[in-house]
Amino acid sequence: MKRGDVFMEQDRKLLALLDRDPEQGMADLIEGYSGLLWSVCRTYLQSAEDIKECVNETFSEFYLQRDHFDPSKGTLKGYLAVIARRCAIRRHQENCRWERSSSPQPEEVTDPFAHLEQQDELERALSALDPVDQQIIRLKYYGGLTAREIAASLGLPYETVKKRQQRSLKKLLRALSLGLLVALILAALAACAYMILRHFGFVPGYGVDSDPQAGTYILEQSAVIQGELYEIHLEDAYWQNGSFLADLSLYGQTSPYLTPLDISLSGLDNLQPISISQNGLDVLGAYSLRLIYEGDLPQSSASSLELILTLDGTDLPITLVAAEETALEQAGFYSVTEADGGLLAVPRLENGELVVSIHPLNTGPFNTSPSLTKGIWSHYGGPQLPITVTAPDGTVLEGEPTSYSPFNGDTYLNWYFGPAEPGDYVLNVPYVYQYPAAGTDSPTVQLSLSASDGAPVSLSLPGGTLTLDRPFPIDDVTAYCSTISHSYDEAGYTWWAMEATWEGEDPERVPAAIPVLEDGAGTVILNNTTYHNVEAGLWTEPVYDSDGQYTQFRGYVVGTLNGLDQATLSLPAEKLCYRWNHPFTISMTVQPEPERPSYTGTSGNYSLTATPRRTDGAVILNLSPASSDKYMIPTSTLTRSPLTALGATDAPITLTAADGTVYEGEYQPGRQNNASDWSFGDIPAGDYTLHVPYLYLTAPESWHMAIPLPQQQGQVLPVGPVYTCFSGRIELSSITGIGTDPAILEQFAAAVITYPSGGINQPQEAPLVSRLDLSLHSGMEDYTLVDVGLQLFLTDEAYFSGACERQYVFEEGEPRLTSLLLRHAPGLYATDLTFTDPVLRWNHPFDIPVTIP
């Protein structure tokens, strides 16, 4: 289906709803397009009251003349925009005539609820309702309560409240003028938004707090501490919404990924570890970790929270302080629904590009995924449509998000829309993916797979009912399920398929994927491979349209061994994924980038920008390097050696005052990877000279080398040089066989080089060990080649698991890479070794005049 056809179909459905249920249709129309129309009217009008009246008039005019709208000739969005623009121009002309006259202007009405209460027409219509119905209308449209809150308040069933509310509004529709009814609905939406937003707080950089009374606690100061095996950098940490998250970088010779780290946390109640995410090894030799715990605040917590993170016997004290929260109305721009929450958009310009942080506002039985339209099921349930913004000139910009993993604890994503100017924009989110809120039960179903006994089974799931039709036998399971291969057929499985039918409570919310697990059928070992007696998977089929291919959920396939014709399956609630085809349209104003005093020095191809600030009295310099040479990228840590954890010394970054006093800066890990902070303490304001003695750089390139592998102890084979960038080289003088290593067979997750391509695998026998001697040469007078990254085929160094280890020696108090230990399978005579991302030191200082506030 073409994108235009999708919008045409959506418009037809809304027109049909207006005829069938005018109140619900008007509510959907107003919720979907009020932001757009507000933006259109604001182009011509300054007064919020004028804009509101024009928006109301647009909706009223459209309702009365909706038969004139033809979806085949244009979109509803464009049709409404034309009406709003005409209304706004007419109101603007009236204002101009009014201003030229001497007549006093009427007093502006600012309280929509008071305005409604003063309408005799409305009061007469309300008094004609049943007392309970009148109370329901007043609680909803004046109190801003949801149907569930009204039901709890009056002690009525939820469905009863919904039916009585709809019946009452139909009576009001017959009794009231449409303009007053539209105003009533708009007031209700405003009250609903207030009632929803009051449950949230916002902390810039950390997202939405769903429990403002508990608050958000953020890291008071980043820290560096030396442990027995690693230099540990605590880069960020915070507690919010019952979860603690910490980002760390570990510097050391031993990969922390090879063996489980001994990690514990104290200082929170009801602590439970959730995950440890490993983000690999960066070019400066840091192993990145993200730790996530669930835990409650202790009763003693107030303005600060004292925690202790213990990592392999090293205690890391962490002080979190209560963050100052901002109301959502002040934080950004939002769109909310009555029962299902909404979205908060916080736009900004960064280096001339529009960036929008989009935060889910979760209420009710479903939570919106932070990835919105992306994620592991993004190809399921419907065509993929972009998140866009419409610029003031009508240009449509498509957004791309930062990378997202469901395991990394992020609660929102930044979306990048490319170069943009300040002004009024409209954010369009066509749909979102959702999952059930915490506490949802996981249903289980027992199936009889034989043709004679099988019968449809209905399962109650969040948002609707899933009915599984009678199972039927199939021959080729791969034609139904893309995740099951023919290897299962070799094991002797018998396969069935079941079609699934969904009956949803909300027509906009459909299942994207409902994964299934076999439950308790046991396993069997065949040909050294373990198989489950029952296997189950998703039955899916591809759908093709002009927007591309997507996958449609059809049902399930079930396979059994040993003649089983019974199966017990569970549908884990935490894995259910829904596609909510509810579009969000959010008008937002993008402000110019803030101007901050900064100071830049340039030398050769490199520049360094210093931006000073004071935090709690201490002077912090944010230092951001840049390069005009795309093949030489300065590191954000500037003067910090990648071998610091091995004992390398770093020359200090200093500030020299006019009287000659020198202050040394202390490195602080930053949350951004393009700059770092340096703290100089509480020094006097005034003019200083910033001295940065050198820069570390990386070259984002790689080089391959075929390495001969000795087969006997003492065998020495020549290798040769690897020529790198700018006349540099890695001199590989020789490789020497030094014996076997049977001990590695006992190590957890150990690996050895197994293939000529450099591929690694678990050892099947004691591997051979060889020492590859090397030395590093930059080839340029002003540069020192300090270190180089390694890769074995597609495996990054963080996951070598013992297949390759670095060997350093100290010369003049500094570590120097002199060899690599390679563990390889016997009978493998050569392998490919990749050298990547060399780190160089550019031996030129920066001296930059700066003014400290």
N, C-alpha and C positions, 0 to 999 in steps of 0.2 A: 504494500500500500504506500503510495506516495505521501510525503509529509503534508502536502496541501490537502490530500484526501483525508488524512487523519484529523486535521483541524476542521474540515467540512463536516465530518461525521460527529465530532464533538459539538459543533454548533447545532446540528440537527437534533442531537439528544437534548441539548439545553432548551431549544424551542419546544420540543415535545413535553419536557418537564414543566415549562411555563404554562402550557395548556392543561396538563394533568394535575399539577400541584403548584399553583401560582406562588404561594408563600415560600415553598422550598426552592422553586425556580428563581424567584427574585433574590433569595438569600445567596444561592450559588452564583448568580450573575453579579451581585454586589461584591461578594467575597473575591471573585475571580478578577474583576475589572476595575474596582474602585481605585486601586493604586495607579493603574494606567491612566484613568480619567483625571485623577488628581494631578498627575504630572502634566497632562495636556493642558488643563485649565490654569495651572500655576505659571505657564509660559506667558499668559496674558493678564493674570490677576495677582494682586498682592495680598488681599485680605483673605484670611482663612475662612471667614464666613461666606464671602462671595464664592470662593472655590467650592465650598461644601454645597451651597445652593445650586451651583452649576452642575455638580456631580449628581445631585438628587434629581434635578430637572432632566438630565440626560437619561437616567434610568426610567423616569416616568414617561418621557416621550417615547423611548424605545418600546416600553410595555404596551402603550396605547397604539403604536404604529408598527408592531412587530411583524404584521402580515406583509409589510412592504419589504422586509429583509429577505433576500434570496441567497442562501449559503453557496450556491453554485457560482455566484458573481463576485464573491469576495468574502473575507473573514469577518466574523462578528467583532473582533478587536478593531479592525479598521473602520467598520460601520459606526461603532460607538464613539471612536475617536473623532470622526467627522462631526457627529452630533455635539460632542463636548466642545470641540473647537469653535463651532458656530455659536454655541451658547456663551462661551467665554468671551468671544469677540463682541457679541451683542452686549454682554454685561459690562465689558470694558468701555464701550462707547457710551453706555448709560452713565457710568461713573464719571467719564470725562465731562459730559453735559452737566452732571450734578455738581462737579467741582467748580465749573464756570458760573454756576448760579450762586445766589447768596443764601439759599435755604439751608437751615441747619441739617446736619446729617443725623439719621436715626441712631439711637444707641445700639451698639453691637451686642448680639446675644451670644454668650459664650457657653452656656450650659444647655446641651441638647436635651437633657432629661427634664430640666425645668421648663423648657420650651414646649415639650410634649405634654407635660402635666397641665399647662395652661390652656390647652386646646379643649374647648367645650365639646367639640365634635368627638374627640377621642374619649372624653369622660363619659359621654352619653353612650357610646358604643361599648365601653368597658362595663358600665353599670347594667347593661342588658345581658351580660354573660352570667352563667351559673357562678355562685360565690367561689367555688373551688377553682373553676376555670379562670376567673378573674385573678385569683391569687397566683395561679401558675403564670399567667401573662405578666403580672407585675414583678414576680420574682425573676423571671427570665429577662424581660426587656428593661426593667429599671434596676433590678438587683444584679443583673449580669450572671446569674447562676446557670449552670448547665442543667440538662434534664436529669442527670444522675444526682446532682446536688439538690435539685428541687424534690426529687423522689424521696431522698433521705430526710429532707426537712419536713415534708408533709406526711411521711409514713405511707407513701403510695408506691405501687410497683413502677419500675422504670418504664415499661411499655405503656402503662396506663397514662403516665405523664406525657409521653410522646404523642399518643393518640388524642388526648384532650387538648394538648397544645395545638396540634394541627387542625382539629375541629374548630377551636376558638378562633384561630387566625383566618379560617375560611369565612366565619361569621363576620369578623372585622373587615375582611376584604370586601364583603357586600355592603358594609355599613359606612366605611371610611372612604374618603377621596384617596386616590392612589398616591398622591404626593405625600400625604400624611402617613400612609402605610410604609412607603419607602423610607421616610424619615424615622419611623419606628424601628424598622429593620436595621437601618444604619446605626441607630442608637444602641440597639441590642448588640450588634457586632462590636461596637466600641466598648460596651460594658463587658462583653465576653473577653475581649482582648485584655482589658484591665485585670479581670479576675484570673486569667491565665498568667499574665506577665508578673503578677505580684508574687508568684511562686518561684521566681528565678532571680538570680543575681549574675553579674558579669565581672570577670577579672581579665583585663587585657593581657593577651598572651597565654592565658590558661583556660579561657572559655567560659561556658555557662555553668553556674552553680545552681543545681536544682533544689538545694536546701540552704537558703541564705542565712537561716538561724544558726546552722553549724558553721557556715563560712568556708573560706578557702585559705589554706596555709601554704606559703611559698618560701623558697629557700632564702635565708637571710644573706648568705654569702657562699659562693663557690669555694672549693677547698682542694688542696693537693696534700696527700699524705703518703709516706713511704712505708710499704709493707715488706714482708720478708721476700716475696716473689715478684711483687708488682709495685710500681708507682701508681697510685690510685688517684684519678682526677674525678671529683664529684662536680659535674657540670650543671646539673639542674635537679630539683626535687620539689614535689608539692603533694599536698593532700587535698582531695576534693571529692565530694559525693561518695564518701566511704572508701575511696581508693588512694593508695600511696604509690607514687611513681618516682623513680630515680634514674637519671642518665649518668653513666660512668664511662670513663676511658681508662683502660689498664695498659701500662707500658711494662714490658718484660720480655725475657727471652723465651719463656714457655707459654704456649697458647693455652688460655683458660678454657678453650672449647674441647680439649682432648679428654679431660676428666671433669666430672661434676664439681663445681665450686661449692665450698662449704659457706653458705650465706644464711644469715639470720638477721632479724630486725626486732627491736624492742622499743616500747614507748607508746604503742597503740593497744587497745583492747580488742579481743576476739580476732587476733591476727590470723590470716590465712594467705600463704603464698599463692600467686596466680600464674605468673609466667616470668621467664628470663629470656629476653630476646637478644640474639646475637647478630650484630650488624657487620661482622667481618673485620678485616684489618685495614686501616687506612694507610695512606702513603707515608705517614710519619711513625708507623709501627705501633699504633694504638689499637687495642681490641675494645670494641664498643659493646656495652651491655645496657639493656634497659630492664629494670626490675619493677615488678608490679605486685603489690600486696593489697588485700582487702583488710580493713580494720576500722574500728570505731575510735572516736576521740575519747581520751580519758576525761573523767569528770573534772580533773584539775586544770585542763587546758583553758587558756584564756587568750592572752595576746600573743603567746608563743607556744611552740610545741617542741619538746626536746626528745630526739630519737637517737638510737645508736644502731648503726648498720655494721655488722661484723662480716668480714670477707676473708676467708681462709686465716682466721686468727687475728686479723688486724681490725681494731675498732675504729670506726669512722663516725665521730659525733656529728649530728645533723640538727641544726636549729631552723625550724620553720616559724615564720611570723604570720600573723593574721593579715590577709591582704585586704585592701580597701576595695569594696565592691561598688559597681556602678549599676544603676537601674537600667533595664533593657531599653527603655524608651530613650535614654541618653546614650547608650552604647552604640546603637546602630538603627537599622530599619528592619521591620518585621512583618510577617504575615502569619496569622494564626487561625485555626479552626476551633469550633466549640469543643469537640471531644477528642481530637487527635493531635493537638499541639500545632506546631508550625515550624518556621525557620526564622533565624535572625541573621541578617547580612550586615557585615561591618566592612565597608569599602575603604580603600586608601590608595594613594599613588606611591609607588616605590620605583625610584630611578626612571620616572616617566611612564611606568607601566601600571595598569589598573589591576589591583589585587583585591579580591573579596574573600574574607573569611566567612564561611557559611556554617552556622551552628544549628543543629537540630534542637528544637524545644519540645521535649518529650513529655506528653501527658497521656493518660488513658492506657488501654491495653496493648498498644504497639509503640515500639521505639524506632525512630528513623535512623538508618545507618549513617555514620559520619561521612561515608564516601558518597552518599546521596544516590547518584545514578551509576556508580562504579562498584567494584567489588568482585568477589568470586562468582557471583551469579549474574553479572552485568549483561551477559548474552542471553538471559532467560526471560521469558514472560512477555516480550514485546520488542519492537524495534528500538534500537539505541538512538536516542535523540540528544542533541547537545544542550548543555546549560549555556545560556547566552545573556548578554546585556545589550540593550538598545541605547545607543548614544543619542545626545540631543539632536544631531543631524539625521537621525534615522539609521545610521550604520549599525549593523548587527555584528557583535564580536563574540566568538565562541571561546569558552573557557576550558582550560586544562588544569586538573588538580595536581597537587603534590602527591608523591607516592603514598600508598596507604596499605597497611596490613591490619587485618582484624585482631591481631595479637599484640599490637604495639601500644595499645591504651589511648591512642589519639581520640579525642571527642569531636573534632572538627577538622576540616581541611581548608587550606588556602587555594583559591582558584585564580589562575592567571589568564588575563584577557588581552594582553599585549599593550602597545602604546596607546595612551589615552590622555585626555585633557580634563581639567576640573569641570564639573557641571552636573546636570541632572540626568540620571540613567534609570533604566528599568531592567531589573534582574528577572529572568525567566527560567524557572526550574520546571521542566515538563512533567516529571514524575520522580518518585524516590523509592528506594528499596527499604523495607521494614522487617522487623523481627519481633516476636512476642516479648512483652515486658517480663522482667524477672518474676519467678513464682508460678509460671504457667506449667500445668501438668503435661507430661508426655504420655499420649495414649498408646495402648498396646492392643494388637489384634491377633487373634488365632484364626488361621486359615486352613480350610480343608481344600487341598489342591485337586482332588479327583473330580472328574467331570460330573459324576452323579451327585456328589454331596456339596459341591461348591455353590455358594449363594452370595448375592451382594451384601456388603457390610458397610455400614455408615459409621463414621468417626466424627465426633465433635471436636473441632479445632478452633483456635482463636479466630473469630471473624466469619465462621461459617461451618458447613458440613462437607466432609469429603466422603464420597460413596465409591467403594471399590467394587467393580463389577465381577462377575463370576470368572475365575481363572480359566484360561484355555491354553493347551499345550502349544509350544512353538519349537521349530527345528533350529533356526539360526538366531541365537541370542544377540549376536553382534548387530543384527538388523534393527534391534529394538533399543539396545543399550550401548552407548559409545565407550563406557568405562570397563566393560567386560570383554576379554579377549577369547580367542579360540582355545587357549591353553586350558580353560575350564572344561571344554568339551573333552579334551584328552583325559581328564580326570574322571569322566563318566557322569557328569551332571545331567539331570533331566530338567527341562526348563518350561515355565509357564509365564504367561503375561496377564496382567489385569489392567483394564482401563479404569481411570479415575475420573469422577465427575464432581465438580465443585459448585456448591450453592452458597453464595456469599451474602452477608448482611449488608455490605457496602459494594455496589456494582463497580466502584472505582478500584477496589482492592482485590487483586487476584493472586493466586499462588504462583510465584516464579519457580520455586523448587521446594519440594517437601521430601527431604532425604529420609531413608528408611534403614534400619539396622536389624539384622537377625538377632534373636534373643535366646541364648542358652541352648543351642542345638549341639554344641560340642564340635570337636575337630577330628581330623584323620590325617595321617602322614602317608603320602603316596610319592614314591620316587624322590625321597628326601625333601619333599615340599609339603607344607602344612596347608590343608584346605578345611574350610568350615563345612559341616554337614548341610548347612543351609546358607545360600548366598542370595543377596537381594540387591537390586539397583534400580535407578530411575529409567523408566521408559520415556524416551524423548524422541522428537522428530524435528528436523530443520525446517524453518519457514523462510521463504525468500520474498523480499519486496524491494522497492527502489531505495530504501534506507539501509539495505544490507541484510545479511542473514542473522537470524536469531533462533534460539532453541525453545521449543514449546514442550512443556511438561504434559505427558499423556497418561502416565500411570506407573506401574512397577513390573519388573521381571523378578521371578523367584526361581532359584535352582536348588535341587536337592540331590544328595548322594544316597546310595544304598537303599533305594526304593522308598524313601520317605515320601509320604503324601500329606504331611501336616507341617505347618510352619508357624512360629510365633514371631511377629515383627513388631518393632516399636518405632514410633515417629518422634525422635528427640526434639522437644520444644525449642531448645536453644539453637537448633539448626534450621528451623522453619524460616523460609524467606518469602516475603510477599512483595509484589510490585504494586505500589499505590499510585494509580494514574490520576493523581490530583495535581493540577498545575498550580504553581505559586508564582504570582506576579508581584514584585516588590519594587516600589519606587524608592530611589535612594539618591542622595546628594553626595558627590565626590568632591572633597575639599582639596585645595592645592597642597602640595608637599610642604611640610613645615621647614622653615629655614633655621638651621642651627649653625653657629659659628664653627668653622673648621679651618684647618691649616694643612696645606699640601706641599710636600717637597718632591722634586723629581731628579732622578739621576739615571742617565742611560735610558734603558727601556722600561724602567720601573718608577713607580710613584708610591708615595705613602701619605695617607690622609689621617690627620689626628683631630678628633672631636672631643673636647674636654667637657666634663660635667662634675657636679658634686653630688655625692650620695651620703647622707648622714654626716656631712662635714668633710668626708674624704674625697680627694680628687681622683677621678677615674678618667683615664684616656682610652677612648675607643680608637684603635689603630687598624686601618683598612688598607692593605696593599693592593696594587694593581699593576698590570703589565701590558705593554703594547705588543708584546711578542706572544702569540697564542701557543707557542711551543715551550714557553718558560712561565710557569704559574707560581707566583709567590704563595707561600703557606700562610694561613691566618695566624699561626703561632709565632711568626716572624723570626725571632732569634733562638727559639727553643729547638734544640737538636733532636732528631728522631732517636738518638742513642742516649738521651738524658737518663732514662731508666737504667742504662748499663754503666753509668758513671761519667758520661760526657759532661763537661762544664759549659755553661752558657755565659757569654759576656752580657752584662746588665744593660737594660734600657734605662736612660737617665733623663732627668730634668735639671738643668743648671740655671739657678737664679742669677739676677743681675749682680749680686754681691759675691758670686762664685760658689755659693752653697750648692751641693750636688745631692739630689734625691734619687734613689733607685726605685724602679718600678717592680711590682710583684705581679706575675702573670696570673690572670684569672680566666679559667675556661669560659667561653661564651656560648650562648644558645645558637648563634649563627656561625656557619662555617666559613664565612668570608671576612671575618674580623675577629679581634680579640680585645679584651679589656686588660688594662694595666693600672693597678692601684698604687698611688704615691702617698697615701695618708693625708692627714690634715695639714697641708702646706699653705703658706700665705698666697693670696691672690697677687697677680702681677705678671710681668713678662719673663718668659723662660726660653731656653733653647732645648729642644727635644733631641736627644742623641740616640740613634739606632745604629749599632756598630756594623750590622750586616743583615742579609736576608737569606732565609732558606727557600729554595725553589723546587718545584717538581716539573718534570717534563713528561706529559701524558703520551708516552710512546712505549712500544714494546719491540723486542728483538728475540728471534729464535736461534737456538744453537743445538746441533746434534751432538750429544755427549756420549763418547764410547764408555762402556761399562766393563771393568775388569771382572774376570771370572775366578781369579785365584788370589789368595793373600800374597801381598808383595808385588803383584803385577802392576807396572806403571805404564800408562798410555798417554801420549801427547794429546793436547786438545787444540788450543789456538785462541786468538782474540775474538771478542764480540765488539764491533764498532758501533758506538751509540751516537747520540746527537752531538753536533758541534765538535767533531774530531775527538770526542771522548771514546774510551774503550774500557772493556772489562777483560783483563788479561787472564785467560784460563790456561795456566802453564801446563798442568798435568793432572791426571786422576790416578789414585793409588788404591788398590784393593787392600782392605785391612781386616778381612775375615767375615764371619757370620754373626748374626744376632738372634739367637733362639729366644732370648728373653722377651722380645717384642710380641711373641705369640701369646703371651699372658696378659698383655696390656689391653685395656678397654678401648675399643674402636680404633685400633692401630691399623695402619695402611702402609703399603709398599708400592714402589713403581712397578707396574706390571706390563705396560704396553709401550711399544716404540713411540707412540704419540705423546707419551708422558702421563697417560692415564694411570690412576692408582686404584688399588683394590685391597681387600683384606688378605693377609698372607695365608697361604695354604701350607707353607713350609718355612723353615728358618731362612730369612733373606740374607743376601750378601750386602756388605757395607763397604762403601768406597768414599774416599776423601777427595773432593775436587778443590784444588788449590787455586786461589784467584787473588787479584789485586785490582783496585779501582783507580782510573786515571781520567781526569776531566778533559784534558787536551786544550784547556784555555787558562791563561795566566790569572785571570780575575776570579776563577771559579774553582771550587774544591768539590770533587765527587765524593759524597759522604756515605751514601747507602743506595741500595737498589732493591726493588720489589721482585718477587718470584712467583711463577705460576707453572703448574704441571697440567698441561692440556687445558681443561676447563675448570680446574680446581684452584681456587685462590689459596694463598699461603696460610690463611687462618685455619684451613681445613686439611692441611697436609697430613696430620695425624701420624707424624713420625717419619713419613716418606722422605722428607728433606729437612735438615736442620742447619741453622747458621752456626758458624764458629768465629768468635772474636778474640783478639789479643789486645793488650794495652801497650801503646807506644806513646811515650811522653805524657802519660796520664790520660790518654784518650783511647776509647775503644776503636778498633779497626777490623772490618770484615776481612778474613783471610782465607776461609774455606767453607765448603758445604759438605755435610755428611749425607750421602744418598743411600737409601735402603732400597734394594731392587731384587726382583725375583731371579733366581738362578736360571741361566739360559737366555736371559735378555741381554743382548750384546750392545745395544745403543738405545738412547731415549732422547726425546725432545725436551729441552728446558727453556722456559721463556723468562727473560729479564724484562721487568716493567717499571715504569714510573720512577726513574732515578731521582734521588734527592741531591741537590747541589747547594753549596753555600756561595752566595755572591759576596765577595769580600770588599764591599764598598759601603761606607757609612752614610747615613742621612743625618743632617743637622737642620732642624726646622724650627724657626721662631714661632712660639705659641703664646697666647694670653690665657692665663688661668683665671676663671671667674671667682 
